[in-house]
Amino acid sequence: MQKRKYSLTHPLTVQLVSFTPSLCSFQAERTPRSERKRQDSFGMFDGYDSCSEESTSSSSSEDSEDEVPSIPASLPIIKNNGQVYTYPDGKAGMATCEMCGMVGVRDAFYSKTKRFCSVSCSRSYSSNSKKASIMARLQGKPPTKKAKVLQKQPLMAKLAAYAQYQASQQQQNLAKSKAVPVECFDWGRYICSNNLVGAPVSCFKHVPMGMCWGDLAEGVRVEVLNSDTNLSTKVYWIAGIVKLAGFKALLRYEGFDNDTIRDFWCNLCVPEIHPVGWCASSGKPLVPPKSIQNKYSNWKAFLVKRLTGAKTLPPDFAAKVHENMQFPFKKLMRVEVVDKTHLCRTRVALVEQVIGGRLRLVYEESSDDFWCHMYSPLIHAIGWSRSIGHRFKRSDVSKKIDGQVDAPAPLFSKVKDVDQSGEWFKDGMKLEAIDPLNLSAICVATVRKVLADGYLMIAIDGSEAADGSDWFCYHSTSPSIFPAGFCGINNIELTPPRGYTKLPFKWFDYLRETSSIAAPVKLFNKDVPNHGFRQGMKLEAVDLMDPRLVCVATVTRIVHRLLRIHFDGWEDEYDQWVDCQSPDLYPVGWCQLTGYQLQPPAAQSEIKRSSCKKKKASLKEHVIPAKTSHLMIHCKWRNIYT
């Protein structure tokens, strides 16, 4: 499920074309003619004059008309400490400037015919000035004397309208869907109070927007609800990103400079976040926060200075988020998934629920469920087990129930093609592997069976069941299996076979004693992607010993592509080794975005009250009731490669 690259920020000078009408809501101060002329050189802020003062010059018949129409009675006036803001009620309609293509509230436009957004556009239209048409300049087209209307429906207007439509559709969809009631964990306070760093969204290629987050950074400007106001109507203001942590951003309203008193955290992918210019295309008012509304006498000039050359979100940002929140798996699709009671086999399960790409699967002929991501290597298309020679528990269900359908094969993760014709894995070869039943340990292991298409059945030495029911299937390219000696080279503690007394463990002695050979190093996956994770980064991670739970976690160690994940508030023995491309790792704010419940860090009192050491999931059973058995819980590996 590869998503194409997509730039998340646009130069704000472009966005300001559609930003002007909202700012026209301000009651502009009277400015000397020389100052107005200087401001007109921006070519996109001329319309401010139309809000409060008459123009004394005219160069066309349009200028000779009534330049300053009174505020229509149909538009309610919002008064705030003497300043007047016009707020369209939706009946006034929108208009497009025939000169620059800017979209805005019709009643804020110049002249009786409402053909132009400003005096400058009106003059330029008549005199065919070389400064004409911002949209033409942005598109690299010089203005021509023959052209009367360069672009009646500019691209920016189309994108703005489309973004507004998509945002409204997304809001309707969110209203219809009932989100999981989540216990609120304040990521913002947690990060700020401890001076923490969240892993960037670009580290998580499997999450919404993960493939196109790179340009979003500190300093990007957005339009958000203004919460610092006593107005009864929703108003907006511009804010800049001060700090990023996953999907969440610390925002500061423009005008507060270095004052942090009104800083606030929000999720950048929620419908309430808009690119600069959204208010203009939507007819929404921009109102400065009441705490600083008297700080500047000319907010217009302040914003021009602050925003020129800055970046904002693209007009279709909301549409992109909505598109990325669509997932191909649907309820009642049939898949093959590992049997959590017998690791060595798979069985049929039905998709019961899809949340943010995570699937709740219910085993056929059972009420037991199992959670995993749609990109997990633990799920496969119907018929996969038979095709590679994997053990499979057959169902007594003779036919499908109405509505059930086999999930299409293209929906599942693809593994690398491997050449098994030459030197290859053989039964009995030794290696090191993450223990699927104790994910904090890397253990001595053995290849028990070689399957087709590069798959292997692996057993942990010293603890395997006599019937092989705890063998686990790894692909040969899995980043969770390693050549003998990997732990020693990377200073990782290797767990020896249970009952093995010759310590410290030495591979040479063990191979000689067991008359075994080590799997050749060249057969293992040595690719190390530029994943972007750093030690100490915060994230949200699945507790793979109970995969229903997503918890607050920290990256505590990085070994090539291998990450050690620590669950905040819990002892180190609950840590888990996972791959950097694991679909069970998520950015800060993923749970809030998708409606999944986030497990907060455990209080020390909870751990002390436990009479004995248990898996942390057992201490949190009251949070999300389920019947999941803890016998089988999946080990981490990921088969999406770049």
Sequence and secondary structure as in RCSB ss.txt:
>XXXX:A:sequence
MQKRKYSLTHPLTVQLVSFTPSLCSFQAERTPRSERKRQDSFGMFDGYDSCSEESTSSSSSEDSEDEVPSIPASL
PIIKNNGQVYTYPDGKAGMATCEMCGMVGVRDAFYSKTKRFCSVSCSRSYSSNSKKASIMARLQGKPPTKKAKVL
QKQPLMAKLAAYAQYQASQQQQNLAKSKAVPVECFDWGRYICSNNLVGAPVSCFKHVPMGMCWGDLAEGVRVEVL
NSDTNLSTKVYWIAGIVKLAGFKALLRYEGFDNDTIRDFWCNLCVPEIHPVGWCASSGKPLVPPKSIQNKYSNWK
AFLVKRLTGAKTLPPDFAAKVHENMQFPFKKLMRVEVVDKTHLCRTRVALVEQVIGGRLRLVYEESSDDFWCHMY
SPLIHAIGWSRSIGHRFKRSDVSKKIDGQVDAPAPLFSKVKDVDQSGEWFKDGMKLEAIDPLNLSAICVATVRKV
LADGYLMIAIDGSEAADGSDWFCYHSTSPSIFPAGFCGINNIELTPPRGYTKLPFKWFDYLRETSSIAAPVKLFN
KDVPNHGFRQGMKLEAVDLMDPRLVCVATVTRIVHRLLRIHFDGWEDEYDQWVDCQSPDLYPVGWCQLTGYQLQP
PAAQSEIKRSSCKKKKASLKEHVIPAKTSHLMIHCKWRNIYT
>XXXX:A:secstr
         EEHHHHHHHHHHHHTTS      HHHHHHHHTTSS GGGGGGT      SSTTTTS SS    TTS
 EEEETTEEEE   SSS EEE TTT  EEEGGGSBSTT  BSSHHHHHHHHHT TT  HHHHHTT    SS S S
 SS HHHHHHHHHHHHHHHHHHHHHHS         HHHHHHHHT EE  GGG TTSTTTTS TT  TT EEEEE
  S   SS  EEEEEEEEEETTEEEEEETT TT  TT EEEETTSTT EETTHHHHHT  B   TTTTTT S HH
HHHHHHHTT EE  TTHHHHHHHHT  S  TTEEEEEEETTEEEEEEEEEEEEEETTEEEEEETTS  EEEEETT
 TTEE TTHHHHHT EE      S  TT EE  GGGS        SSS   TT EEEEEETTEEEEEEEEEEEEE
 GGGEEEEEETTT  TT TT EEEETT TTEE TTHHHHTT  EE  TT  SSS  HHHHHHHHT  B  GGGS 
         TTEEEEEE TTSTT EEEEEEEEEETTEEEEEETTS GGG EEEETT TTEE TTHHHHHT  EE 
   HHHHHH SS   GGGGGTTTS     SS           
